Amino acid sequence: MFRAKDAEPQGSLWIATSEMPTTPAHGFYERLERALGKAGFGDTVRAICAPLYETDASCGGRPGIDPEVYFKMLMIGFFENLASERAIAARCADSFSIRTFLHYGWTERTPNHSTLTVIRQRLTPAIYQEVFALVLRALKKHHLLRGKRLAIDASTLEANASLRSLEHRLTGEAYGEYVKKLAETAGVDPTDAAAVRRFDRKRKGRKTSNDEWKNPHDPDAKVGRTKRGTTRMVYKPEHVVDLDTGAIVDADVRPGDEHDTAALAERVMDVEERLNTALGDPPQTAHLETLVADKGYYKVDELVALQAMGIRTAMRDPIENRRVEQLEVVECRAVRVAARTVRSKVGKALMRRRGELVERSFEHVLDSGGARRTTLRGRENIWKRYLVQATCANLSLLLRKGLGVGTPKQALAASRAVWATLLAALHGFATWCAHAFRRRCSGLVQNA
């Protein structure tokens, strides 16, 4: 027999907070809190956000949420691999360790997901840049940022928009209605949805141009290929990574149909300017010495502009048999210098380093940080959230250097490794004692 466990109302219960059970994640968030405290995170965030809040209590209204809490909740989304703000709010309300990290008592209500939306819309992009720069300064202080050898690369981010909702930019006609008309003209039953889809996949000359079609729910999203090779509405996140340390120097979210080479030299100069601003250096300080990229960033005009600024370029030419003699003298020199750099021993090492560190940064932010598919709409909204996730990736790098673990999962794995090592040591000690006891007993028998 068994007794059904019915839900019974829990009476009042008093228990000391020191006796509450904890997990390895609790210790991780304590360490993260100490790291943020050393960097002056809370005071700095409140200072830069103060102009956007009414600090005079006599004006009335409900007190606003502490901006430090807002950014910490977005950090939870990164470390817990939560894509949506609803999931972040639910996780923060459900976890004791996260409540302690947010400085919320167990009887207080944590912020709702709608509050996160309001705060995100209130804060300007410059504030997110300031928060990103704050962590960059902490990396520089711990010798985790140099900025001399940088690598640049882009990936794909799935937008919160569907191809089925596409509309023609001029006529406003829905894409589905447009395909049904073509199917009816070709003799396909327009009422058979499966047949219409097959016709659309196989029709000759099928092309969904971003110049003709847009998504009314997210006009900034573009039709493009994902990493899995499927066609979706996408954005293109781009990272600039320090090849000496692996720190993300800059992060941007670009339109999904924009080419990698578009104004590359100008974008690189903007990155260096923002880096100087973040580190408090003079605007004309030249940190960058070498720029490494794959062949998707190769463009002769951009190579000439970069090398004219004293930046060595390590990029593989996508055209194997390029007719260099037909180029201008300046272009010919730039192409040959880039090719010589790629073939050199240092260039090959830099290319391998780029493949390791840049792809690792995308893995941390997109796949392990909940950013591969966004739940937000609008390029600015997505960029704000993405910049916080890149900031968290740099925080993880900082924690790994000082503490050996950079995420709650690593903290859990480390605790298990400690227990496994301890058990192995106890087992070895017990085995040694058993062998010593047997040798002692055999010696006593022989002496007898």
Secondary structure, 3 states (H helix, E strand, C coil): CCCCCCCCCCCCCCCCHHHCCCCHHHHHHHHHHHHHHHCCHHHHHHHHHHHHCCCCHHHCCCCCCCHHHHHHHHHHHHHCCCCCHHHHHHHHHHCHHHHHHCCCCCCCCCCCHHHHHHHHHHCCHHHHHHHHHHHHHHHHHCCCCCCCEEEEEECCEECCCCHHHCEECCCCCEHHHHHHHHHHHCCCCCCCHHHHHHHHHHCCCCCCCCCCEECCCCCCCEEEECCCCCEEEEEEEEEEEECCCCCEEEEEEEECCCCCCCCHHHHHHHHHHHHHHHHCCCCCCCCCCEEEECHHHCCHHHHHHHHHCCCEEEECCCCCCCCHHHCCHHHHHHHHHHHHHHHCHHHHHHHHHHHHHHHHHHHHHHHCCCCCECCCCCHHHHHHHHHHHHHHHHHHHHHHHHHCCCCHHHHHHHHHHHHHHHHHHHHHHHHHHHHHHHHHHHHHHHHC
